[in-house]
Amino acid sequence: MSAKIIDGKQIAADIRAELTTAVAALKEKGIVPGLGVILVGADPASQSYVTAKERACETIGIYSDDNRLTAETSQEELLALVDRMNNDPKINGILVQLPLPKHIDEAAVLLAIDPDKDVDGFHPMNVGKMMVGEETFLPCTPHGILQMLSRSGVETEGAHVVVIGRSNIVGKPVANMLLQKKKGANATVTLCHTRTKDVGHFARQADIIIAASGWPNTVTADMVKPGAVVVDVGVNRVEDSTRERGYRLVGDVDFDAVKEVASMITPVPGGVGPMTITMLLYNTVESARRANGIK
């Protein structure tokens, strides 16, 4: 029997409906959540992503302050814009789209964002709070993964989760979040990476596999324990002459083969992807609540 599909589009739509209601309630109190968006340069993927975020804000009623800057923008100019947003009470969240041009120090820019407006969850102060289990803004993609598991009825408490990939954006934070002593976590976590000698050895022991390696077919059917849950975070372009654009998108998992072994699996596209922007909206609304003393 093929695995049940974890529908990221539907889960994201459900959360956005909840956020629409929450934003409407805040507006009744005279509070309009605001997101400041900064895009430097003309990278097509970044432009597409930022446009999607702006549309999402409009859909649920969040104010969006959009700033599209040329690739020649200096670091000083960018930091000045971040500082303006830090001090603007209409802005509850600040998003600086990465990557930045090479002449700009990404770490310096992320550090300049007010931690109370760091809705990406990348500021070292918020990363530290996440590590010790304090309330903070959680990184959007890892938070989205936990929401998908919870809302799909997947039990993480006591489960063995194998995370493949150790990026600061997905692998490390999702592993840490699953270790926390709280509902929706309490898992035993193994973190595999490019220097792990036999990833399959660990993956075959997993109740839940989270694949975030950035390489197609990292997880094959022989690496999956029958009945395991598989979350595919990867988005990779592979050549496909049958497609008008000459390529198709695949994840890090051999989907067609693994779905015949797993009990549940996320597709690519339509799995984890829609959750990332949704959790950014979630953090922005949460920031507006906190700024106004609303729990």
GINOR-V437281 format. One record per residue. RES is the residue in one letter. PHI is phi in whole degrees, 0 to 359 (999 if undefined). PSI is psi as a letter, one per 40 degrees, with the letter a starting at -180 (999 if undefined). OMEGA is omega in whole degrees, -180 to 180 (* if undefined). Layout:
res/phi/psi/omega
RES/PHI/PSI/OMEGA
RES/PHI/PSI/OMEGA
//
This chain:
res/phi/psi/omega
M/999/h/-180
S/291/i/-179
A/295/i/172
K/288/h/-180
I/276/h/173
I/275/h/-172
D/275/g/-180
G/296/d/179
K/298/d/-178
Q/290/d/179
I/296/d/178
A/298/d/179
A/296/d/179
D/296/d/-179
I/292/d/179
R/295/d/176
A/296/d/177
E/296/d/-180
L/292/d/177
T/301/d/178
T/295/d/-179
A/295/d/179
V/295/d/179
A/299/d/179
A/294/d/178
L/294/d/-180
K/295/d/176
E/295/d/177
K/265/e/-179
G/81/e/-178
I/249/h/177
V/244/h/178
P/302/h/-178
G/232/h/178
L/241/h/175
G/267/h/-177
V/245/h/179
I/235/h/175
L/239/h/179
V/250/h/-180
G/97/a/-173
A/236/f/177
D/298/h/-174
P/302/d/-179
A/296/d/180
S/293/d/179
Q/299/d/-180
S/296/d/-178
Y/294/d/-180
V/295/d/178
T/299/d/179
A/296/d/179
K/294/d/180
E/296/d/178
R/296/d/180
A/297/d/177
C/301/d/-179
E/298/d/-177
T/298/d/-176
I/261/e/173
G/97/e/178
I/275/h/175
Y/287/h/-179
S/239/h/177
D/258/g/-172
D/265/h/-180
N/227/h/179
R/251/h/-174
L/251/i/179
T/287/i/179
A/296/e/-179
E/274/e/180
T/304/h/-178
S/280/i/178
Q/298/d/180
E/298/d/179
E/294/d/-180
L/294/d/179
L/296/d/178
A/295/d/178
L/292/d/177
V/299/d/179
D/298/d/178
R/299/d/-180
M/292/d/177
N/303/d/-174
N/259/e/-179
D/263/h/-178
P/295/e/178
K/283/e/-178
I/259/h/178
N/261/d/180
G/222/i/179
I/239/h/178
L/240/h/171
V/256/h/-175
Q/289/h/177
L/257/i/3
P/280/i/175
L/262/i/176
P/305/i/-172
K/298/d/-178
H/280/e/-180
I/251/h/180
D/279/h/-177
E/302/d/-177
A/299/d/-180
A/295/d/-179
V/291/d/180
L/296/d/179
L/292/d/-178
A/284/e/-180
I/288/h/176
D/303/h/-179
P/306/d/179
D/284/e/177
K/238/e/-177
D/276/g/-175
V/285/e/172
D/278/e/-179
G/74/f/-176
F/260/e/-177
H/296/h/-179
P/307/d/179
M/296/d/179
N/287/d/175
V/298/d/178
G/297/d/178
K/298/d/178
M/300/d/-177
M/300/d/-177
V/264/e/173
G/84/e/177
E/278/i/178
E/295/h/-179
T/195/i/174
F/281/h/179
L/272/i/177
P/305/h/-166
C/295/d/-178
T/293/d/176
P/301/d/178
H/298/d/178
G/299/d/179
I/297/d/180
L/295/d/177
Q/295/d/179
M/298/d/-180
L/297/d/-178
S/298/d/-176
R/285/e/176
S/261/e/177
G/79/f/180
V/274/h/-178
E/275/h/179
T/264/d/-178
E/298/h/-179
G/80/e/-179
A/282/i/173
H/266/h/-180
V/253/h/174
V/253/h/178
V/259/h/180
I/251/h/-176
G/123/h/-175
R/236/f/178
S/292/i/177
N/286/e/-177
I/271/d/-177
V/234/c/-170
G/304/d/-178
K/297/d/-178
P/294/d/-178
V/292/d/177
A/297/d/-180
N/295/d/-179
M/297/d/-180
L/287/e/178
L/279/e/-173
Q/298/i/-179
K/273/g/-178
K/201/i/179
K/298/i/-179
G/82/e/179
A/222/b/178
N/57/f/-180
A/264/i/168
T/264/h/-170
V/243/h/170
T/247/h/-180
L/251/h/179
C/257/i/-177
H/206/a/-173
T/293/e/179
R/256/e/175
T/289/h/-172
K/290/d/-179
D/216/g/-178
V/300/d/-179
G/300/d/179
H/303/d/-180
F/281/d/-177
A/299/d/-178
R/292/e/178
Q/268/e/-170
A/279/h/168
D/277/d/179
I/224/h/175
I/247/h/173
I/244/h/-175
A/262/h/-180
A/220/f/-176
S/269/d/-177
G/86/e/179
W/227/h/178
P/299/i/176
N/58/f/173
T/297/d/180
V/252/h/179
T/250/i/-173
A/301/d/-178
D/288/e/179
M/264/e/-172
V/247/h/175
K/291/h/178
P/306/h/179
G/90/e/179
A/289/i/175
V/261/h/-176
V/238/h/178
V/250/h/-176
D/256/h/-177
V/268/e/-172
G/291/i/171
V/224/h/-176
N/234/i/175
R/268/h/174
V/235/i/-178
E/299/h/178
D/206/h/-176
S/291/e/180
T/280/e/-180
R/264/i/-178
E/302/d/-178
R/274/e/175
G/86/e/179
Y/207/i/173
R/223/i/-180
L/264/h/176
V/226/i/179
G/266/a/178
D/265/e/-176
V/247/h/173
D/286/g/-168
F/304/d/-174
D/300/d/-180
A/279/d/-175
V/291/d/-179
K/295/e/178
E/275/e/-179
V/247/d/-176
A/287/i/175
S/271/d/179
M/215/i/-177
I/206/i/175
T/264/h/178
P/274/i/171
V/225/h/-4
P/283/i/175
G/95/e/179
G/252/b/-177
V/292/d/-174
G/313/d/-178
P/298/e/-177
M/284/d/-174
T/296/d/179
I/296/d/-179
T/299/d/-180
M/286/d/172
L/295/d/176
L/297/d/179
Y/302/d/-179
N/295/d/180
T/294/d/178
V/295/d/178
E/297/d/178
S/297/d/178
A/297/d/178
R/298/d/-177
R/298/d/-178
A/297/d/-178
N/249/e/176
G/68/f/-179
I/253/h/179
K/259/999/*
//
